[in-house]
Amino acid sequence: MAQTIQTHNIDLRYLVDNFNIQLVEDDNFFSESRENLPEITEMEKNF
């Protein structure tokens, strides 16, 4: 079952200690966010 945590109790140290998050500096990490993207529509450009 998922645990719910109040957002005011969360900081970076908590996430590192409890979820083992770490900084990734590799440019290829999540490369799918930069590859094969559709063209931006005119409507999207207006936002």
N, CA and C of each residue as an Amber inpcrd file, in Angstrom:
protein
   141
   0.8390000  -1.1780000   0.0000000   0.0000000   0.0000000   0.0000000
   0.8870000   1.2450000   0.0000000   0.5100000   2.2500000  -0.7470000
   1.2960000   3.4860000  -0.8450000   1.2180000   4.2750000   0.4530000
   2.3180000   4.9330000   0.7650000   2.3750000   5.7840000   1.9520000
   2.1470000   7.2270000   1.5370000   1.3060000   7.9340000   2.2750000
   1.0490000   9.3400000   2.0050000   1.8800000  10.1830000   2.9550000
   2.5560000  11.1930000   2.4050000   3.4160000  12.0660000   3.1990000
   2.9610000  13.5010000   2.9770000   2.8380000  14.2600000   4.0340000
   2.4950000  15.6670000   3.8990000   3.6480000  16.3910000   3.2000000
   3.3220000  17.2070000   2.2030000   4.3720000  17.8550000   1.4170000
   5.2160000  18.8070000   2.2330000   4.6890000  19.3890000   3.2590000
   5.4960000  20.3150000   4.0540000   6.5670000  19.5930000   4.8670000
   6.5020000  18.2550000   4.9100000   7.5010000  17.4710000   5.6390000
   8.6030000  16.9260000   4.7380000   8.5770000  17.2690000   3.4610000
   9.5310000  16.6970000   2.5180000  10.5710000  17.7270000   2.1120000
  11.8320000  17.3130000   2.1600000  12.9150000  18.1120000   1.6120000
  13.8540000  17.1690000   0.8570000  14.8540000  17.7260000   0.2280000
  15.7580000  16.9190000  -0.5790000  16.4510000  15.8450000   0.2550000
  16.8630000  16.1660000   1.4510000  17.5270000  15.1910000   2.3270000
  16.6030000  14.0120000   2.6080000  15.3420000  14.2780000   2.8480000
  14.3680000  13.2080000   3.0970000  14.2750000  12.2730000   1.8840000
  14.2050000  12.8510000   0.6820000  14.1160000  12.0350000  -0.5270000
  15.3610000  11.2020000  -0.7490000  16.5220000  11.7860000  -0.5200000
  17.7800000  11.0430000  -0.6690000  17.8400000   9.9000000   0.3310000
  17.5120000  10.1820000   1.5740000  17.5960000   9.1700000   2.6270000
  16.5650000   8.0580000   2.4820000  15.3610000   8.3920000   2.0560000
  14.2770000   7.4180000   2.0570000  13.9960000   6.7790000   0.6970000
  14.3810000   7.4390000  -0.3800000  14.0770000   6.9140000  -1.7090000
  15.3160000   6.7350000  -2.5660000  16.4830000   6.9910000  -1.9980000
  17.7590000   6.7720000  -2.6620000  17.8470000   7.5130000  -4.0010000
  17.2780000   8.7220000  -4.0710000  17.4100000   9.4920000  -5.3010000
  18.8430000   9.9790000  -5.4320000  19.2590000  10.2360000  -6.6480000
  20.6200000  10.7110000  -6.8760000  20.6690000  11.5860000  -8.1180000
  21.6220000  12.4780000  -8.1410000  21.8120000  13.3750000  -9.2620000
  22.3780000  12.5980000 -10.4440000  21.7820000  12.8080000 -11.6120000
  22.2670000  12.1870000 -12.8400000  22.6670000  13.3050000 -13.7830000
  23.9240000  13.3070000 -14.1810000  24.4270000  14.3510000 -15.0680000
  24.6420000  13.8580000 -16.4930000  24.2710000  12.6330000 -16.7630000
  24.4200000  12.0570000 -18.0920000  23.4050000  12.6940000 -19.0410000
  23.8790000  13.2890000 -20.1330000  23.0010000  13.9460000 -21.0920000
  22.0390000  12.9770000 -21.7710000  22.3640000  11.7130000 -21.7800000
  21.5110000  10.7260000 -22.4390000  20.4200000  10.1720000 -21.5280000
  20.4320000  10.5600000 -20.2840000  19.3950000  10.1300000 -19.3590000
  18.0930000  10.8060000 -19.7560000  17.0360000  10.0590000 -19.9300000
  15.7450000  10.5550000 -20.4160000  15.8840000  11.2010000 -21.7890000
  16.6420000  10.5980000 -22.6400000  16.8320000  11.1440000 -23.9750000
  15.5370000  11.1820000 -24.7680000  14.5560000  10.3730000 -24.3890000
  13.2850000  10.3690000 -25.1150000  12.5700000  11.7180000 -25.0230000
  12.9530000  12.5330000 -24.0700000  12.3320000  13.8610000 -23.9680000
  12.8920000  14.8260000 -25.0140000  13.9370000  14.4300000 -25.7370000
  14.5410000  15.2970000 -26.7470000  14.4970000  14.7020000 -28.1440000
  14.0570000  13.4720000 -28.2700000  14.0750000  12.7850000 -29.5560000
  12.6740000  12.5290000 -30.0780000  12.5180000  12.6080000 -31.3790000
  11.2710000  12.2820000 -32.0480000  10.0850000  13.0720000 -31.5190000
  10.3070000  14.3270000 -31.2500000   9.2230000  15.1660000 -30.7510000
   8.4150000  15.7160000 -31.9110000   7.1070000  15.8140000 -31.7250000
   6.2870000  16.4080000 -32.7860000   6.5380000  17.9120000 -32.8520000
   6.2260000  18.4980000 -33.9890000   6.3560000  19.9390000 -34.1390000
   5.3890000  20.6450000 -33.1950000   5.8020000  21.8040000 -32.7100000
   4.9400000  22.5990000 -31.8350000   3.8970000  23.2980000 -32.7070000
   2.6480000  23.1760000 -32.2870000   1.5630000  23.8150000 -33.0530000
   1.5260000  25.3090000 -32.7430000   0.8260000  26.0400000 -33.5810000
   0.6710000  27.4930000 -33.3600000  -0.0130000  27.7570000 -32.0200000
  -1.0080000  26.9480000 -31.6810000  -1.7040000  27.1290000 -30.4130000
  -0.7490000  26.9410000 -29.2300000   0.1410000  25.9360000 -29.3040000
   1.1050000  25.6890000 -28.2410000   2.1120000  26.8270000 -28.1340000
   2.4710000  27.4170000 -29.2580000   3.4190000  28.5300000 -29.2530000
   2.8520000  29.7480000 -28.5410000   1.5400000  29.8780000 -28.5090000
   0.9080000  31.0330000 -27.8940000   0.8340000  30.9500000 -26.3670000
   1.1650000  29.8180000 -25.7960000   1.1140000  29.6740000 -24.3410000
   2.3480000  30.1460000 -23.6950000
